[in-house]
Amino acid sequence: MASCKKFVTTFGVKHPIIQAPMAGASTPEIASSVVNAGAIGSLPLAGIKYDQPEKLHSILTKYKSLVAPGTDYRNVNLNFFCYDLPNVNKKDVNRAWIRHIQKYFLPFGIASDSYTDTLRDTYDSFARIEEFPEYLEAIIEFQPKIISFHFGIPPARVLERLRSAGIKLFISITNVDELKQVLAAGFDGIILQGYNAGGHRGSFTRNHLTDSKLDTRILTEEVLEYLKLTGTGGDNLFVIPAGSISTGTQIAGYLSIPGVSATQLGSVFLPTPESSVPQYHKDLLTSNPNGFETIMTPYCTGRAARAFKTPFMVKLYKDSINLEIPDYPLPADVFRGLNAELVQKIGRYDYNMYLVGAGHTNLRADPVDVVINRLITECQVVLGK
């Protein structure tokens, strides 16, 4: 448990738990509740364009206002995507993909003229953050304890700028090859995202066909073994498993592994009132207490993501196997747009993608403070504390 003790001491928290930064789901309300309970909260900032620093300020200000007096608001992880910039000029590929996706919505009278052969990058990649110094300085000025990255490694100059500000740098990885790159870049912490994790895992490649498909337990074992055999990482590297962890017993199981510093949890917070996912999504999460089937699919955004295995997800997967997918995250532009029209026009939600990790049971719609405190109590009972 030495690694866990170092984690809580380094970050000034009570519990070695990180709330996952789920883009499109996590909110300042979730992050602040987790921080107030003595763990690390996370704010997903991938959806805020870098030329809109006022939106960044708004989210950070709201989060800070919700943190309890006497609690360090800096006990938070600001998360960013760092993917290879998409090629928006593949007009033939884009046009074919738009036609393919639109055919599912035509029976409902939805055929938006706003999609022809052009798809937009609805996020911003940290790979180009140097073009937006005001945004970068706003992040640094906030002084979060952790900044984490998904999909790749930012420029070395940027990492050094963040390090010099005293911020710990974490990154998601999915295999040992990515671990080697991360070690060379000098990261402070690694989030080990198993194949069973929900949503988009932080794989450095957008090609789902080359995914090593290691579940969280095996990935953790392989990473720890590599670190031991090579003598790399040392005591200064925080190792955090993530994926299919939603109970205190599971947290305790990982924390009992020598070398594991903390755990990261996401799906358990999705059905909470503070989550921003639609009620349809929350009902899917809580209406199957004995578990549910999931599917890994790249056909909504251009990168493989784990989601509920709904009839539409299965059909889309089968129909799309032989088609070339536009670069991530371009497909999300048309997919989300058409789904928004479907909801607005006839109130149907079943054609969207609802992200969740595999293997979860008994997810509940309790408030975040109830969820996090239940996890802490369960974990302490198992560990005998």
MARTIPA-865014 format. One record per residue (C-alpha): residue in three letters; x, z negated, y. Coordinates in pm, whole numbers, m for minus. Each point is the difference from the previous one (the first is absolute). Layout:
@residuo=ALA u=X w=Z v=Y .
...
END
This chain:
@residuo=MET u=0 w=0 v=0 .
@residuo=ALA u=307 w=10 v=224 .
@residuo=SER u=m95 w=344 v=129 .
@residuo=CYS u=m347 w=m126 v=96 .
@residuo=LYS u=147 w=m297 v=186 .
@residuo=LYS u=230 w=231 v=192 .
@residuo=PHE u=m297 w=219 v=93 .
@residuo=VAL u=m212 w=m283 v=143 .
@residuo=THR u=300 w=m151 v=177 .
@residuo=THR u=112 w=329 v=154 .
@residuo=PHE u=m344 w=91 v=133 .
@residuo=GLY u=m122 w=m349 v=82 .
@residuo=VAL u=m311 w=22 v=m219 .
@residuo=LYS u=m148 w=m229 v=m263 .
@residuo=HIS u=m78 w=251 v=m273 .
@residuo=PRO u=189 w=301 v=m143 .
@residuo=ILE u=m297 w=233 v=34 .
@residuo=ILE u=m34 w=320 v=204 .
@residuo=GLN u=m336 w=160 v=76 .
@residuo=ALA u=37 w=373 v=m57 .
@residuo=PRO u=m23 w=227 v=307 .
@residuo=MET u=m283 w=225 v=m119 .
@residuo=ALA u=m55 w=280 v=251 .
@residuo=GLY u=m369 w=46 v=68 .
@residuo=ALA u=m88 w=m340 v=m145 .
@residuo=SER u=220 w=m280 v=136 .
@residuo=THR u=m90 w=m145 v=339 .
@residuo=PRO u=134 w=m253 v=251 .
@residuo=GLU u=m263 w=m238 v=m138 .
@residuo=ILE u=145 w=23 v=m353 .
@residuo=ALA u=361 w=m30 v=115 .
@residuo=SER u=m66 w=m298 v=226 .
@residuo=SER u=m194 w=m188 v=m271 .
@residuo=VAL u=288 w=46 v=m244 .
@residuo=VAL u=253 w=m112 v=261 .
@residuo=ASN u=m214 w=m303 v=86 .
@residuo=ALA u=6 w=m94 v=m370 .
@residuo=GLY u=379 w=m4 v=m1 .
@residuo=ALA u=83 w=340 v=m149 .
@residuo=ILE u=110 w=338 v=140 .
@residuo=GLY u=m274 w=221 v=141 .
@residuo=SER u=37 w=375 v=48 .
@residuo=LEU u=m123 w=250 v=257 .
@residuo=PRO u=m13 w=368 v=m104 .
@residuo=LEU u=99 w=207 v=305 .
@residuo=ALA u=33 w=344 v=m159 .
@residuo=GLY u=m327 w=119 v=150 .
@residuo=ILE u=105 w=m63 v=361 .
@residuo=LYS u=158 w=305 v=160 .
@residuo=TYR u=331 w=m73 v=167 .
@residuo=ASP u=m113 w=155 v=328 .
@residuo=GLN u=m271 w=m268 v=20 .
@residuo=PRO u=191 w=m327 v=55 .
@residuo=GLU u=m308 w=m150 v=163 .
@residuo=LYS u=m173 w=m1 v=m341 .
@residuo=LEU u=299 w=m177 v=m151 .
@residuo=HIS u=m16 w=m264 v=273 .
@residuo=SER u=m374 w=m45 v=m62 .
@residuo=ILE u=44 w=m70 v=m372 .
@residuo=LEU u=296 w=m231 v=47 .
@residuo=THR u=m178 w=m191 v=278 .
@residuo=LYS u=m313 w=m44 v=m211 .
@residuo=TYR u=201 w=m120 v=m298 .
@residuo=LYS u=197 w=m246 v=212 .
@residuo=SER u=m319 w=m143 v=151 .
@residuo=LEU u=m131 w=m82 v=m350 .
@residuo=VAL u=305 w=m192 v=m116 .
@residuo=ALA u=m61 w=m375 v=9 .
@residuo=PRO u=174 w=m211 v=266 .
@residuo=GLY u=325 w=m137 v=m136 .
@residuo=THR u=37 w=284 v=m251 .
@residuo=ASP u=275 w=255 v=56 .
@residuo=TYR u=m173 w=335 v=62 .
@residuo=ARG u=328 w=173 v=m87 .
@residuo=ASN u=m57 w=m77 v=m371 .
@residuo=VAL u=m130 w=352 v=m39 .
@residuo=ASN u=111 w=329 v=m150 .
@residuo=LEU u=m51 w=314 v=209 .
@residuo=ASN u=m24 w=296 v=m236 .
@residuo=PHE u=75 w=366 v=72 .
@residuo=PHE u=0 w=324 v=m198 .
@residuo=CYS u=326 w=196 v=m10 .
@residuo=TYR u=m82 w=325 v=m181 .
@residuo=ASP u=156 w=344 v=24 .
@residuo=LEU u=m176 w=190 v=276 .
@residuo=PRO u=m260 w=241 v=m143 .
@residuo=ASN u=19 w=376 v=36 .
@residuo=VAL u=m313 w=72 v=202 .
@residuo=ASN u=65 w=375 v=m1 .
@residuo=LYS u=m94 w=76 v=m360 .
@residuo=LYS u=m312 w=179 v=120 .
@residuo=ASP u=m90 w=159 v=m335 .
@residuo=VAL u=37 w=m329 v=m186 .
@residuo=ASN u=m197 w=m187 v=265 .
@residuo=ARG u=m277 w=260 v=8 .
@residuo=ALA u=m39 w=0 v=m378 .
@residuo=TRP u=m5 w=m379 v=m11 .
@residuo=ILE u=m259 w=m29 v=275 .
@residuo=ARG u=m229 w=245 v=m181 .
@residuo=HIS u=52 w=m191 v=m323 .
@residuo=ILE u=m95 w=m337 v=150 .
@residuo=GLN u=m287 w=136 v=208 .
@residuo=LYS u=m180 w=140 v=m305 .
@residuo=TYR u=m91 w=m354 v=m109 .
@residuo=PHE u=m171 w=m69 v=330 .
@residuo=LEU u=m180 w=333 v=50 .
@residuo=PRO u=m302 w=m106 v=m213 .
@residuo=PHE u=m61 w=m272 v=258 .
@residuo=GLY u=6 w=247 v=288 .
@residuo=ILE u=346 w=m108 v=111 .
@residuo=ALA u=246 w=278 v=79 .
@residuo=SER u=191 w=m99 v=308 .
@residuo=ASP u=133 w=284 v=214 .
@residuo=SER u=279 w=m229 v=120 .
@residuo=TYR u=200 w=75 v=m316 .
@residuo=THR u=134 w=355 v=m42 .
@residuo=ASP u=368 w=24 v=m89 .
@residuo=THR u=132 w=m296 v=199 .
@residuo=LEU u=37 w=m358 v=m120 .
@residuo=ARG u=125 w=m289 v=213 .
@residuo=ASP u=240 w=m280 v=m80 .
@residuo=THR u=m232 w=m293 v=64 .
@residuo=TYR u=285 w=m253 v=m20 .
@residuo=ASP u=348 w=m18 v=152 .
@residuo=SER u=322 w=m30 v=m197 .
@residuo=PHE u=262 w=m255 v=98 .
@residuo=ALA u=250 w=279 v=m63 .
@residuo=ARG u=m72 w=112 v=358 .
@residuo=ILE u=m32 w=m339 v=170 .
@residuo=GLU u=306 w=69 v=217 .
@residuo=GLU u=m212 w=249 v=193 .
@residuo=PHE u=m216 w=m293 v=116 .
@residuo=PRO u=228 w=m271 v=142 .
@residuo=GLU u=m289 w=m185 v=169 .
@residuo=TYR u=m173 w=m49 v=m334 .
@residuo=LEU u=320 w=m112 v=m172 .
@residuo=GLU u=78 w=m251 v=273 .
@residuo=ALA u=m355 w=m140 v=m17 .
@residuo=ILE u=50 w=m72 v=m370 .
@residuo=ILE u=331 w=m171 v=64 .
@residuo=GLU u=m140 w=m202 v=290 .
@residuo=PHE u=m271 w=m140 v=m229 .
@residuo=GLN u=274 w=m143 v=m225 .
@residuo=PRO u=m171 w=11 v=m340 .
@residuo=LYS u=189 w=m175 v=m278 .
@residuo=ILE u=m25 w=316 v=m215 .
@residuo=ILE u=m35 w=374 v=53 .
@residuo=SER u=m63 w=201 v=m316 .
@residuo=PHE u=m2 w=367 v=m88 .
@residuo=HIS u=m190 w=217 v=m244 .
@residuo=PHE u=102 w=341 v=m144 .
@residuo=GLY u=359 w=10 v=120 .
@residuo=ILE u=294 w=m130 v=201 .
@residuo=PRO u=4 w=32 v=382 .
@residuo=PRO u=307 w=124 v=191 .
@residuo=ALA u=301 w=m234 v=m19 .
@residuo=ARG u=9 w=m39 v=380 .
@residuo=VAL u=m356 w=m130 v=0 .
@residuo=LEU u=69 w=m247 v=m280 .
@residuo=GLU u=302 w=m133 v=186 .
@residuo=ARG u=m205 w=m40 v=319 .
@residuo=LEU u=m259 w=m207 v=m188 .
@residuo=ARG u=265 w=m206 v=m178 .
@residuo=SER u=173 w=m79 v=327 .
@residuo=ALA u=m331 w=m145 v=120 .
@residuo=GLY u=1 w=m247 v=m289 .
@residuo=ILE u=m280 w=169 v=m197 .
@residuo=LYS u=15 w=5 v=m382 .
@residuo=LEU u=m52 w=347 v=m147 .
@residuo=PHE u=m204 w=54 v=m317 .
@residuo=ILE u=m88 w=321 v=m183 .
@residuo=SER u=m218 w=104 v=m294 .
@residuo=ILE u=165 w=153 v=m306 .
@residuo=THR u=m131 w=127 v=m334 .
@residuo=ASN u=315 w=49 v=m212 .
@residuo=VAL u=371 w=m78 v=m27 .
@residuo=ASP u=107 w=330 v=161 .
@residuo=GLU u=m181 w=m103 v=318 .
@residuo=LEU u=152 w=m347 v=m32 .
@residuo=LYS u=350 w=151 v=16 .
@residuo=GLN u=m83 w=178 v=327 .
@residuo=VAL u=m150 w=m316 v=146 .
@residuo=LEU u=302 w=m210 v=m90 .
@residuo=ALA u=228 w=252 v=169 .
@residuo=ALA u=m215 w=m21 v=315 .
@residuo=GLY u=30 w=m380 v=13 .
@residuo=PHE u=m363 w=m112 v=m24 .
@residuo=ASP u=m83 w=m371 v=m16 .
@residuo=GLY u=m297 w=23 v=m235 .
@residuo=ILE u=m153 w=234 v=m257 .
@residuo=ILE u=m368 w=27 v=m89 .
@residuo=LEU u=m18 w=105 v=m366 .
@residuo=GLN u=m316 w=209 v=m19 .
@residuo=GLY u=m99 w=57 v=m359 .
@residuo=TYR u=m199 w=301 v=m116 .
@residuo=ASN u=m303 w=m229 v=m32 .
@residuo=ALA u=4 w=m84 v=373 .
@residuo=GLY u=m293 w=118 v=208 .
@residuo=GLY u=5 w=273 v=261 .
@residuo=HIS u=308 w=203 v=87 .
@residuo=ARG u=314 w=m152 v=m148 .
@residuo=GLY u=318 w=29 v=203 .
@residuo=SER u=167 w=269 v=m211 .
@residuo=PHE u=266 w=194 v=191 .
@residuo=THR u=m122 w=330 v=m145 .
@residuo=ARG u=m341 w=155 v=62 .
@residuo=ASN u=8 w=176 v=m340 .
@residuo=HIS u=m218 w=m210 v=m230 .
@residuo=LEU u=118 w=195 v=m306 .
@residuo=THR u=343 w=m165 v=20 .
@residuo=ASP u=m135 w=m355 v=28 .
@residuo=SER u=175 w=m241 v=m236 .
@residuo=LYS u=m332 w=m184 v=m51 .
@residuo=LEU u=152 w=m345 v=m49 .
@residuo=ASP u=m252 w=m283 v=11 .
@residuo=THR u=79 w=m303 v=213 .
@residuo=ARG u=141 w=m217 v=m278 .
@residuo=ILE u=230 w=270 v=m140 .
@residuo=LEU u=112 w=108 v=347 .
@residuo=THR u=85 w=m361 v=84 .
@residuo=GLU u=201 w=m39 v=m319 .
@residuo=GLU u=191 w=326 v=55 .
@residuo=VAL u=83 w=m82 v=361 .
@residuo=LEU u=118 w=m353 v=m78 .
@residuo=GLU u=208 w=128 v=m291 .
@residuo=TYR u=166 w=262 v=220 .
@residuo=LEU u=76 w=m256 v=268 .
@residuo=LYS u=149 w=m233 v=m260 .
@residuo=LEU u=213 w=265 v=m173 .
@residuo=THR u=136 w=147 v=323 .
@residuo=GLY u=36 w=m323 v=193 .
@residuo=THR u=m183 w=155 v=293 .
@residuo=GLY u=m260 w=m154 v=226 .
@residuo=GLY u=121 w=m353 v=m48 .
@residuo=ASP u=m187 w=m301 v=134 .
@residuo=ASN u=m88 w=180 v=322 .
@residuo=LEU u=m234 w=259 v=m153 .
@residuo=PHE u=m364 w=m105 v=m25 .
@residuo=VAL u=m176 w=144 v=m307 .
@residuo=ILE u=m380 w=20 v=23 .
@residuo=PRO u=m214 w=141 v=m286 .
@residuo=ALA u=m330 w=165 v=99 .
@residuo=GLY u=m279 w=155 v=m203 .
@residuo=SER u=m284 w=m147 v=m211 .
@residuo=ILE u=58 w=m350 v=135 .
@residuo=SER u=m321 w=m174 v=107 .
@residuo=THR u=5 w=m352 v=m146 .
@residuo=GLY u=208 w=m310 v=51 .
@residuo=THR u=96 w=11 v=m366 .
@residuo=GLN u=144 w=350 v=43 .
@residuo=ILE u=186 w=m108 v=313 .
@residuo=ALA u=150 w=m294 v=m188 .
@residuo=GLY u=103 w=227 v=m286 .
@residuo=TYR u=207 w=220 v=230 .
@residuo=LEU u=142 w=m288 v=203 .
@residuo=SER u=126 w=m152 v=m325 .
@residuo=ILE u=226 w=302 v=m59 .
@residuo=PRO u=356 w=m75 v=119 .
@residuo=GLY u=81 w=223 v=295 .
@residuo=VAL u=m359 w=52 v=119 .
@residuo=SER u=m45 w=m122 v=358 .
@residuo=ALA u=m372 w=45 v=67 .
@residuo=THR u=m300 w=211 v=m99 .
@residuo=GLN u=m211 w=246 v=198 .
@residuo=LEU u=m377 w=28 v=m49 .
@residuo=GLY u=m248 w=251 v=137 .
@residuo=SER u=m314 w=77 v=m201 .
@residuo=VAL u=m111 w=m364 v=m5 .
@residuo=PHE u=m55 w=21 v=377 .
@residuo=LEU u=m203 w=325 v=m3 .
@residuo=PRO u=m347 w=m154 v=m60 .
@residuo=THR u=43 w=m271 v=264 .
@residuo=PRO u=m222 w=3 v=312 .
@residuo=GLU u=314 w=53 v=210 .
@residuo=SER u=93 w=325 v=m178 .
@residuo=SER u=m83 w=324 v=182 .
@residuo=VAL u=m99 w=201 v=m308 .
@residuo=PRO u=m367 w=107 v=m19 .
@residuo=GLN u=m253 w=m216 v=m182 .
@residuo=TYR u=m30 w=268 v=m270 .
@residuo=HIS u=368 w=m61 v=m84 .
@residuo=LYS u=m46 w=m377 v=0 .
@residuo=ASP u=m297 w=30 v=m235 .
@residuo=LEU u=208 w=204 v=m244 .
@residuo=LEU u=260 w=m276 v=2 .
@residuo=THR u=m237 w=m289 v=m65 .
@residuo=SER u=m266 w=159 v=m225 .
@residuo=ASN u=238 w=32 v=m296 .
@residuo=PRO u=127 w=m355 v=m66 .
@residuo=ASN u=144 w=99 v=m339 .
@residuo=GLY u=209 w=279 v=145 .
@residuo=PHE u=m32 w=368 v=86 .
@residuo=GLU u=170 w=331 v=m65 .
@residuo=THR u=241 w=153 v=248 .
@residuo=ILE u=158 w=341 v=42 .
@residuo=MET u=326 w=117 v=154 .
@residuo=THR u=m66 w=312 v=203 .
@residuo=PRO u=189 w=203 v=265 .
@residuo=TYR u=m299 w=218 v=87 .
@residuo=CYS u=m133 w=m189 v=301 .
@residuo=THR u=311 w=m45 v=211 .
@residuo=GLY u=287 w=195 v=m158 .
@residuo=ARG u=159 w=m307 v=m161 .
@residuo=ALA u=m104 w=m180 v=m314 .
@residuo=ALA u=m222 w=m300 v=71 .
@residuo=ARG u=m176 w=m239 v=m236 .
@residuo=ALA u=m374 w=m24 v=58 .
@residuo=PHE u=m329 w=m72 v=m174 .
@residuo=LYS u=m70 w=251 v=m277 .
@residuo=THR u=m329 w=128 v=134 .
@residuo=PRO u=m176 w=314 v=m128 .
@residuo=PHE u=106 w=191 v=311 .
@residuo=MET u=365 w=m107 v=m31 .
@residuo=VAL u=4 w=122 v=m362 .
@residuo=LYS u=m157 w=335 v=92 .
@residuo=LEU u=234 w=53 v=295 .
@residuo=TYR u=300 w=m76 v=m220 .
@residuo=LYS u=m104 w=247 v=m271 .
@residuo=ASP u=m86 w=274 v=249 .
@residuo=SER u=324 w=m33 v=198 .
@residuo=ILE u=273 w=m13 v=m264 .
@residuo=ASN u=112 w=362 v=42 .
@residuo=LEU u=m15 w=11 v=380 .
@residuo=GLU u=288 w=m49 v=242 .
@residuo=ILE u=m59 w=m305 v=217 .
@residuo=PRO u=93 w=0 v=369 .
@residuo=ASP u=275 w=m245 v=91 .
@residuo=TYR u=m92 w=m367 v=39 .
@residuo=PRO u=m191 w=m115 v=201 .
@residuo=LEU u=m163 w=329 v=107 .
@residuo=PRO u=m277 w=11 v=m268 .
@residuo=ALA u=m131 w=m333 v=131 .
@residuo=ASP u=m104 w=173 v=322 .
@residuo=VAL u=m269 w=217 v=m157 .
@residuo=PHE u=m91 w=m248 v=m276 .
@residuo=ARG u=m70 w=m286 v=238 .
@residuo=GLY u=m168 w=224 v=253 .
@residuo=LEU u=m248 w=142 v=m249 .
@residuo=ASN u=m72 w=m343 v=m146 .
@residuo=ALA u=m69 w=m136 v=348 .
@residuo=GLU u=m252 w=281 v=53 .
@residuo=LEU u=m158 w=m72 v=m339 .
@residuo=VAL u=m51 w=m366 v=89 .
@residuo=GLN u=m130 w=82 v=346 .
@residuo=LYS u=m239 w=270 v=m120 .
@residuo=ILE u=m152 w=m146 v=m316 .
@residuo=GLY u=165 w=m339 v=m53 .
@residuo=ARG u=188 w=90 v=m320 .
@residuo=TYR u=326 w=m175 v=m76 .
@residuo=ASP u=69 w=109 v=m359 .
@residuo=TYR u=219 w=302 v=85 .
@residuo=ASN u=276 w=m205 v=158 .
@residuo=MET u=311 w=m158 v=m152 .
@residuo=TYR u=m13 w=m379 v=m37 .
@residuo=LEU u=345 w=m146 v=m52 .
@residuo=VAL u=63 w=m291 v=m236 .
@residuo=GLY u=263 w=m122 v=m242 .
@residuo=ALA u=m43 w=7 v=m378 .
@residuo=GLY u=m79 w=m295 v=m223 .
@residuo=HIS u=m186 w=m221 v=245 .
@residuo=THR u=m292 w=m217 v=m107 .
@residuo=ASN u=m223 w=m247 v=180 .
@residuo=LEU u=69 w=124 v=353 .
@residuo=ARG u=m223 w=m191 v=242 .
@residuo=ALA u=m143 w=52 v=346 .
@residuo=ASP u=125 w=m335 v=129 .
@residuo=PRO u=156 w=m41 v=347 .
@residuo=VAL u=377 w=50 v=13 .
@residuo=ASP u=77 w=m368 v=56 .
@residuo=VAL u=m193 w=m86 v=m317 .
@residuo=VAL u=178 w=273 v=m197 .
@residuo=ILE u=352 w=m86 v=111 .
@residuo=ASN u=m47 w=m374 v=m47 .
@residuo=ARG u=m146 w=56 v=m348 .
@residuo=LEU u=304 w=211 v=m91 .
@residuo=ILE u=237 w=m267 v=131 .
@residuo=THR u=m178 w=m280 v=m187 .
@residuo=GLU u=m13 w=194 v=m329 .
@residuo=CYS u=368 w=87 v=29 .
@residuo=GLN u=101 w=m360 v=72 .
@residuo=VAL u=m199 w=m127 v=m300 .
@residuo=VAL u=176 w=244 v=m234 .
@residuo=LEU u=343 w=m83 v=142 .
@residuo=GLY u=m74 w=m372 v=m20 .
@residuo=LYS u=30 w=m67 v=371 .
END
